[in-house]
Amino acid sequence: MPRLSNALRLRAYNISPLLGPILRETRDLPSALNELRWLREHVKEEWEPTSGVKEKTKRILQLCQRRALGVPLQYLLGSQPFGTLDIKCRPGVLIPRPETEAYTTHLAEIIKAKYPPDSAPESPGSGKSSQKPLRIIDFCSGSGCISLLLHSLLSKQYSNLKIIGIDVSPKAVELSKENLKHNKEQGLLESSAHNQMLFKHADMLSESEHERIMKICRQTCDIIISNPPYISAAAFKKETSRSVRNWEPKLALVPEETKSAHPLSKDTSTEKHPEDIFYRRLIRLHRCLKSKILVMEVGDAAQAMRVVALQLATRRLNDIEIWRDWPDGQKADDEVDHVEVKGHRIEVKGTGKMRAVVLYYAGPLHRQAKNFYRSIMLE
């Protein structure tokens, strides 16, 4: 990490002595100014109007000092905007990222385009809807941000919507339920959210819990989306920021080492890259639950290629895409619009880093198609 120049430190101090501690973490003045403004607004909202200036200033200083230690701003403020929602954040649960928001929003648009609401009155004048159900499963749901945003974006069009979030962390499940209640009370979610959303505790990598997960999901779903732990132990130590390493839950970022020896990970690629073990499980659940779309967040281009290869190795027909950070954006001149994996051309959408691998179920395989697919895989 480069050292801050004395000139920058002096400039920050002349603006406000409170900027110094924040600057140690942000490393640039505009970001530090924004964070100080947000912290001041937070204290103003948090404290009674009758509270004295001295008490408020002391509280702001305490927050600035904690920020200097690397505590994420979202934990200090207690929330993070996510689409139109206000997601509560607290230690022990992963903080929502803007890239996750971007592909979640993009998925909602794809659902509307590919699977438009198919509703009709049950009988003339009955007012009842015979709309087909739309079932979405969010594995590794964390704070519930993905599930909640999908409900916000889809509930007005899909009256028969059901979204289930599943996470191994009891803290995360509790916070997701709290976020559901909070956003409903704030008027940011439809009143139907309470009956259409469910958050459950389960270990998706546990073979012993497979039947329970299938039961929770009622044996089938339309959409699976997941932001699983995908960072290697080495990358966690070398490539993540101090704030992430010291304050965000490692469980949500790095697959547990004990899981790498799990039968579900017994594969040459995942033994070599244990950070990929969740993807084999997700691909299997995509098949078992007969989902139409599977969206899996990944860490970088290399991991995206490996996940695509995992799917191709199953020899099951799926249309495959890779989405960048901003899948709705126009690609830059130096960004490719496709990649080749095992002889297959895979479309790459949007701009930014490769962020998600997406599978679209291509329908049941008849014998001729299966034989053709097998032949090209063996070439």
C-alpha positions as MATLAB code, in Angstrom:
seq = 'MPRLSNALRLRAYNISPLLGPILRETRDLPSALNELRWLREHVKEEWEPTSGVKEKTKRILQLCQRRALGVPLQYLLGSQPFGTLDIKCRPGVLIPRPETEAYTTHLAEIIKAKYPPDSAPESPGSGKSSQKPLRIIDFCSGSGCISLLLHSLLSKQYSNLKIIGIDVSPKAVELSKENLKHNKEQGLLESSAHNQMLFKHADMLSESEHERIMKICRQTCDIIISNPPYISAAAFKKETSRSVRNWEPKLALVPEETKSAHPLSKDTSTEKHPEDIFYRRLIRLHRCLKSKILVMEVGDAAQAMRVVALQLATRRLNDIEIWRDWPDGQKADDEVDHVEVKGHRIEVKGTGKMRAVVLYYAGPLHRQAKNFYRSIMLE';
ca = [
       0.000    0.000    0.000;
       1.575    3.350   -1.046;
       2.257    5.911    1.665;
       0.157    9.061    1.847;
       2.031   12.244    1.021;
       2.430   14.909    3.692;
       0.817   17.421    1.333;
      -2.327   15.283    1.096;
      -2.441   14.781    4.859;
      -2.082   18.538    5.453;
      -4.762   19.368    2.897;
      -7.161   16.930    4.559;
      -6.401   18.304    8.038;
      -7.018   21.879    6.891;
     -10.464   20.858    5.650;
     -11.283   18.908    8.831;
      -9.177   17.158   11.494;
     -11.695   14.278   11.231;
     -10.587   13.502    7.670;
      -7.174   12.201    8.713;
      -8.316    8.874   10.201;
     -10.671    8.170    7.279;
      -7.977    9.018    4.728;
      -5.800    6.194    6.082;
      -8.360    3.724    4.771;
      -9.799    5.424    1.660;
      -6.370    6.613    0.375;
      -7.953    9.483   -1.570;
      -9.515   12.773   -0.494;
     -12.824   12.719   -2.449;
     -13.731    9.313   -0.963;
     -12.752   10.475    2.519;
     -14.927   13.589    2.166;
     -17.910   11.481    1.098;
     -17.456    9.061    3.980;
     -17.180   11.865    6.537;
     -20.387   13.403    5.181;
     -22.206   10.052    5.473;
     -20.917    9.499    9.012;
     -22.090   12.971   10.044;
     -25.522   12.347    8.531;
     -25.679    8.983   10.299;
     -24.919   10.527   13.692;
     -27.449   13.298   13.046;
     -30.151   10.684   12.373;
     -28.997    8.406   15.204;
     -28.980   11.019   17.971;
     -31.844   13.038   19.410;
     -32.065   16.660   18.161;
     -31.572   17.785   21.769;
     -28.159   16.076   21.988;
     -25.304   18.514   22.378;
     -22.742   19.332   19.696;
     -19.952   17.999   21.916;
     -21.558   14.553   22.239;
     -22.227   14.325   18.498;
     -18.668   15.376   17.636;
     -17.296   12.760   20.034;
     -19.432   10.080   18.378;
     -18.290   11.117   14.886;
     -14.659   10.970   16.046;
     -15.203    7.449   17.407;
     -16.620    6.329   14.063;
     -13.739    7.937   12.160;
     -11.225    6.161   14.386;
     -12.936    2.823   13.786;
     -12.871    3.505   10.055;
      -9.111    4.100   10.334;
      -8.821    0.571   11.745;
     -10.420   -0.767    8.574;
     -13.964   -1.342    9.811;
     -16.141   -1.262    6.656;
     -18.191    1.895    6.274;
     -21.368   -0.185    5.841;
     -20.900   -1.752    9.276;
     -20.471    1.709   10.808;
     -23.523    3.133    9.044;
     -25.490   -0.065    9.602;
     -26.842   -0.370    6.060;
     -26.102   -0.362    2.336;
     -28.385    0.704   -0.546;
     -29.137   -2.183   -2.918;
     -31.323   -1.190   -5.830;
     -34.292    0.575   -4.262;
     -33.810   -1.308   -0.981;
     -32.053   -0.482    2.268;
     -30.090   -3.557    3.354;
     -29.012   -3.715    6.982;
     -25.362   -4.691    7.437;
     -23.570   -6.025   10.481;
     -20.382   -7.961   11.275;
     -20.607  -11.666   10.498;
     -22.595  -11.181    7.278;
     -21.151  -10.246    3.876;
     -21.707   -6.679    2.683;
     -23.689   -6.422   -0.604;
     -21.647   -5.289   -3.625;
     -22.766   -3.091   -6.555;
     -21.729   -5.771   -9.087;
     -24.084   -8.244   -7.412;
     -26.852   -5.659   -7.637;
     -26.126   -5.200  -11.360;
     -26.440   -8.858  -12.363;
     -29.465   -9.360  -10.099;
     -31.236   -6.496  -11.869;
     -30.185   -7.902  -15.250;
     -31.558  -11.322  -14.305;
     -34.932   -9.790  -13.435;
     -35.132   -8.246  -16.907;
     -34.257  -11.584  -18.520;
     -36.942  -13.367  -16.497;
     -39.536  -10.839  -17.659;
     -38.444  -11.251  -21.291;
     -38.088  -15.039  -21.371;
     -40.888  -16.000  -18.998;
     -43.527  -13.238  -19.097;
     -46.429  -13.530  -16.648;
     -48.961  -15.936  -18.121;
     -52.110  -15.000  -16.216;
     -55.763  -15.197  -17.041;
     -58.914  -14.994  -14.919;
     -59.922  -18.377  -13.513;
     -63.463  -17.616  -14.590;
     -65.141  -14.492  -15.950;
     -65.389  -11.904  -13.222;
     -63.778  -14.130  -10.590;
     -60.778  -11.859  -10.175;
     -58.628  -14.875   -9.337;
     -55.345  -15.394  -11.136;
     -54.269  -18.655  -12.726;
     -50.777  -17.296  -13.293;
     -48.120  -19.977  -13.381;
     -45.917  -19.941  -10.278;
     -42.412  -18.496  -10.529;
     -40.076  -20.163   -8.024;
     -36.606  -18.725   -7.305;
     -33.931  -20.226   -5.039;
     -31.075  -18.055   -3.747;
     -28.253  -20.250   -2.408;
     -25.710  -18.638   -0.046;
     -28.220  -15.824    0.415;
     -26.285  -13.878    3.081;
     -28.056  -10.639    4.012;
     -30.940  -11.570    1.709;
     -30.112   -8.709   -0.671;
     -30.462  -10.759   -3.888;
     -33.739  -12.410   -2.863;
     -35.228   -9.140   -1.668;
     -34.214   -7.187   -4.762;
     -35.652   -9.870   -7.051;
     -38.942   -9.659   -5.173;
     -38.901   -5.868   -5.484;
     -38.316   -6.105   -9.242;
     -40.708   -8.971  -10.033;
     -43.585   -8.988   -7.542;
     -45.763   -6.460   -9.372;
     -45.770   -8.583  -12.540;
     -45.706  -12.052  -10.962;
     -48.510  -12.498   -8.460;
     -47.638  -16.180   -7.926;
     -44.021  -15.591   -6.892;
     -42.056  -17.657   -4.381;
     -38.455  -16.856   -3.378;
     -36.413  -18.974   -0.968;
     -33.032  -17.921    0.423;
     -30.757  -20.614    1.876;
     -27.567  -20.011    3.876;
     -25.292  -22.028    6.165;
     -24.849  -19.116    8.600;
     -27.550  -18.660   11.269;
     -26.417  -15.004   11.570;
     -27.066  -14.467    7.873;
     -30.485  -16.133    7.981;
     -31.485  -13.990   10.956;
     -30.321  -10.785    9.251;
     -32.110  -11.656    5.999;
     -35.368  -12.083    7.912;
     -34.724   -8.745    9.591;
     -34.081   -7.123    6.202;
     -37.351   -8.522    4.885;
     -39.234   -6.991    7.805;
     -37.296   -3.699    7.648;
     -37.849   -3.097    3.926;
     -41.503   -4.044    4.169;
     -41.998   -1.584    7.044;
     -40.215    1.116    5.030;
     -42.615    0.552    2.133;
     -39.773   -0.627   -0.112;
     -41.299   -4.087   -0.639;
     -44.807   -5.122   -1.621;
     -47.050   -6.325    1.203;
     -47.024   -9.762   -0.460;
     -43.331  -10.204    0.422;
     -44.094  -11.721    3.823;
     -46.026  -14.621    2.276;
     -43.901  -15.004   -0.841;
     -40.437  -15.079    0.745;
     -38.718  -17.588    2.998;
     -35.202  -17.758    4.455;
     -33.880  -21.095    5.705;
     -30.707  -22.438    7.309;
     -29.045  -25.324    5.431;
     -25.605  -26.490    4.294;
     -25.819  -26.902    0.535;
     -22.517  -28.826    0.456;
     -23.725  -31.453    2.898;
     -24.822  -34.625    1.131;
     -26.849  -35.532    4.215;
     -28.912  -32.354    3.731;
     -29.584  -32.913    0.030;
     -33.049  -34.371    0.581;
     -33.900  -31.626    3.074;
     -32.876  -28.960    0.569;
     -34.937  -30.667   -2.121;
     -37.890  -30.673    0.271;
     -37.413  -26.979    1.105;
     -37.356  -26.249   -2.634;
     -40.346  -28.577   -3.183;
     -38.319  -30.663   -5.646;
     -38.350  -28.043   -8.378;
     -37.730  -24.370   -9.165;
     -37.487  -22.043  -12.151;
     -34.441  -19.933  -11.273;
     -31.346  -20.565   -9.152;
     -29.026  -17.704   -8.269;
     -25.982  -17.821   -6.002;
     -23.094  -15.716   -4.751;
     -21.111  -18.541   -3.110;
     -17.726  -18.438   -1.364;
     -15.252  -18.513   -4.267;
     -11.941  -16.979   -3.141;
      -8.921  -19.236   -2.638;
      -7.126  -19.189    0.716;
      -4.017  -17.763   -0.979;
      -5.953  -15.007   -2.776;
      -7.751  -14.124    0.455;
      -4.401  -13.439    2.129;
      -2.736  -11.649   -0.776;
      -5.421   -9.975   -2.886;
      -8.236   -8.852   -0.593;
      -8.181   -5.512    1.210;
      -7.371   -5.218    4.905;
     -10.977   -4.219    5.535;
     -12.283   -7.427    3.938;
      -9.715   -9.725    5.596;
     -10.131   -8.351    9.093;
     -13.831   -7.592    9.244;
     -15.977   -9.489    6.748;
     -16.835  -13.164    7.374;
     -14.268  -15.513    5.847;
     -16.968  -18.198    5.740;
     -18.815  -16.173    3.071;
     -15.668  -15.609    0.994;
     -13.452  -18.708    1.213;
     -14.796  -22.290    1.091;
     -13.877  -24.124    4.283;
     -10.784  -26.307    3.900;
     -12.655  -29.249    5.383;
     -15.139  -28.996    2.519;
     -12.374  -29.587   -0.044;
     -12.195  -33.210    1.092;
     -15.968  -33.615    0.747;
     -17.188  -36.270   -1.741;
     -18.950  -33.535   -3.716;
     -15.569  -31.986   -4.511;
     -13.884  -35.161   -5.740;
     -13.029  -33.928   -9.180;
      -9.677  -33.172  -10.776;
     -10.506  -29.512  -11.340;
     -11.912  -28.844   -7.873;
      -9.097  -30.740   -6.158;
      -6.697  -28.419   -7.969;
      -8.925  -25.403   -7.276;
     -10.825  -26.068   -4.010;
     -12.319  -22.575   -4.235;
     -14.544  -23.946   -7.044;
     -16.305  -26.639   -4.992;
     -19.617  -24.797   -4.698;
     -20.041  -24.674   -8.475;
     -20.179  -28.451   -8.917;
     -22.923  -28.547   -6.311;
     -24.846  -25.694   -7.917;
     -24.664  -27.354  -11.337;
     -25.965  -30.560   -9.786;
     -28.826  -28.708   -8.079;
     -29.612  -26.997  -11.398;
     -30.169  -30.466  -12.835;
     -31.978  -31.979   -9.818;
     -34.334  -29.026   -9.381;
     -34.930  -28.718  -13.141;
     -34.293  -24.985  -13.073;
     -34.480  -22.980  -16.292;
     -31.716  -20.498  -15.372;
     -28.714  -20.802  -13.059;
     -26.691  -17.656  -12.237;
     -23.387  -18.156  -10.369;
     -21.151  -15.274   -9.299;
     -17.420  -15.861   -9.895;
     -14.239  -14.072   -8.900;
     -12.429  -13.574  -12.196;
     -12.064  -14.692  -15.816;
      -9.995  -17.773  -14.962;
     -12.630  -19.026  -12.550;
     -15.385  -18.280  -15.064;
     -13.615  -20.507  -17.621;
     -13.267  -23.314  -15.077;
     -16.956  -23.126  -14.163;
     -17.939  -23.258  -17.836;
     -15.675  -26.304  -18.217;
     -17.390  -27.965  -15.233;
     -20.746  -27.575  -16.964;
     -19.434  -28.807  -20.325;
     -18.013  -31.885  -18.592;
     -21.548  -32.909  -17.548;
     -22.389  -33.393  -21.250;
     -25.806  -31.854  -20.725;
     -27.165  -29.314  -23.158;
     -27.315  -25.823  -21.689;
     -26.871  -22.454  -23.318;
     -24.029  -20.756  -21.457;
     -23.171  -17.069  -21.036;
     -20.640  -15.108  -19.041;
     -21.741  -11.760  -17.625;
     -19.344   -8.974  -16.764;
     -19.708   -6.590  -13.800;
     -22.222   -4.496  -15.711;
     -24.060   -6.944  -18.018;
     -26.256   -4.192  -19.480;
     -23.252   -2.056  -20.419;
     -21.514   -1.632  -23.767;
     -18.245   -3.533  -23.911;
     -15.027   -1.541  -24.136;
     -12.842   -1.775  -27.235;
     -10.325   -3.989  -25.442;
     -12.977   -6.399  -24.091;
     -13.874   -9.609  -25.933;
     -17.482  -10.518  -26.707;
     -16.843  -14.272  -26.505;
     -14.367  -16.857  -25.246;
     -13.524  -20.388  -26.373;
     -13.788  -23.159  -23.770;
     -13.184  -26.783  -24.787;
     -14.029  -25.923  -28.371;
     -17.253  -24.112  -27.473;
     -17.919  -20.443  -28.175;
     -19.270  -18.768  -25.024;
     -20.854  -15.307  -25.277;
     -19.571  -12.637  -22.881;
     -22.026   -9.820  -22.105;
     -21.484   -6.330  -20.739;
     -18.433   -4.462  -19.522;
     -16.009   -4.812  -16.615;
     -14.552   -7.961  -15.083;
     -16.139  -11.347  -15.715;
     -18.563  -11.653  -12.811;
     -21.086  -14.466  -13.380;
     -21.559  -17.698  -15.313;
     -25.133  -18.254  -16.471;
     -26.711  -21.526  -17.630;
     -29.987  -21.696  -19.533;
     -31.662  -25.099  -19.652;
     -31.944  -26.090  -23.299;
     -34.715  -28.649  -22.853;
     -34.700  -32.459  -22.597;
     -32.177  -34.277  -24.765;
     -33.488  -36.732  -27.285;
     -31.206  -39.591  -28.304;
     -29.872  -37.978  -31.492;
     -28.939  -34.714  -29.762;
     -27.323  -36.568  -26.866;
     -25.228  -38.709  -29.200;
     -24.151  -35.642  -31.190;
     -23.176  -33.785  -28.024;
     -21.227  -36.800  -26.752;
     -19.347  -37.093  -30.038;
     -18.167  -33.478  -30.067;
     -17.129  -33.694  -26.408;
     -14.917  -36.698  -27.211;
     -13.245  -35.108  -30.220;
];
